[in-house]
Amino acid sequence: MIYSMTGYGKSVIQLPTKKISIEIKSLNSKNLDLNTRMPSFYREKELNLRKLIADKLERGKIDFSIFVEVTGEETSTQINKPVVKEYLRQLKEIVDGDTTELLKMAVRFPDALSTEREDIDENEWATILTEIHTALDHISEYRLDEGKVLEADFINRIATIEGLLEEVIAIDPERIEAVRERLRKGVEDLKEKVDENRFEQELVYYIEKYDITEEKVRLKNHLDYFKSSLNSKDSNGKKLGFIGQELGREINTIGSKSNYAPMQKLVVQMKDELEKIKEQLLNVL
């Protein structure tokens, strides 16, 4: 079971005087990159929220937002009447103008408006926190659904590589025979009499040099390990990435040792499938 790092979760609360929207978005990232945006009067809860989100989502580029829309007769901003009156008095000493126009100017001056700091209502926050958990559940479900799509793609591509490996195994004997004939022809082209024992010794050396038995076995084991890791309890994109590197190492070695065009074509196809797997692994949690 794997999870994608791509996801989206949202929850909306309608309170008596305000509507609160909670949004969580995530994209792939090597580590946890968490950005939060919320009204200042919720900032004292930020550290606890960060820990909650980190524990739940683990990794990814995550944007967490709380939006507040006031829907009732509630405001924390008040007109500072004494200050505004003093501004008006001073303005009237300077210019004889319409009071309404002077008032428009006065309320733009410093300290004309005062904002009282609101204390968090713990009952309200408990409701918000419940909805934050709901949004986190939604993004986790989204990540799981995306993970299932990735898993199906991985299984198909691994099966393709396994099929290509079977073809490699099938043509390996004829590859060895082709290497043998190429060496013999090369010697004949020199038009020299060859010591058969020496030729056989050299042949054994080159055949051992081109032998891919170990690589075929290791590649098969790595493919099996990749599939079993897909079915593990925890999603571990980094582990799958390491296995992908090992797959690449064995495929590259087979390609460098093959010295046989039909096998090299199969290796190119395996590399192509593996590259697509590696690209998708960047999205796995």
Stockholm file with secondary structure:
# STOCKHOLM 1.0

chainA/1-285         MIYSMTGYGKSVIQLPTKKISIEIKSLNSKNLDLNTRMPSFYREKELNLRKLIADKLERGKIDFSIFVEVTGEETSTQINKPVVKEYLRQLKEIVDGDTTELLKMAVRFPDALSTEREDIDENEWATILTEIHTALDHISEYRLDEGKVLEADFINRIATIEGLLEEVIAIDPERIEAVRERLRKGVEDLKEKVDENRFEQELVYYIEKYDITEEKVRLKNHLDYFKSSLNSKDSNGKKLGFIGQELGREINTIGSKSNYAPMQKLVVQMKDELEKIKEQLLNVL
#=GR chainA/1-285 SS CCCBSCEEEEEEEECSSEEEEEEEEEECCSSEEEEEECCGGGGGGHHHHHHHHHHHHCSEEEEEEEEEEECSSCCSEEECHHHHHHHHHHHHHHCCCCHHHHHHHHTTSTTSEEECCCCCCHHHHHHHHHHHHHHHHHHHHHHHHHHHHHHHHHHHHHHHHHHHHHHHHHHHHHHHHHHHHHHHHHHHHTTCCCCHHHHHHHHHHHHHHHCCHHHHHHHHHHHHHHHHHHTSSSCCHHHHHHHHHHHHHHHHHHHHHHCCHHHHHHHHHHHHHHHHHHHHHTTBC
#=GC SS_cons         CCCBSCEEEEEEEECSSEEEEEEEEEECCSSEEEEEECCGGGGGGHHHHHHHHHHHHCSEEEEEEEEEEECSSCCSEEECHHHHHHHHHHHHHHCCCCHHHHHHHHTTSTTSEEECCCCCCHHHHHHHHHHHHHHHHHHHHHHHHHHHHHHHHHHHHHHHHHHHHHHHHHHHHHHHHHHHHHHHHHHHHTTCCCCHHHHHHHHHHHHHHHCCHHHHHHHHHHHHHHHHHHTSSSCCHHHHHHHHHHHHHHHHHHHHHHCCHHHHHHHHHHHHHHHHHHHHHTTBC
//
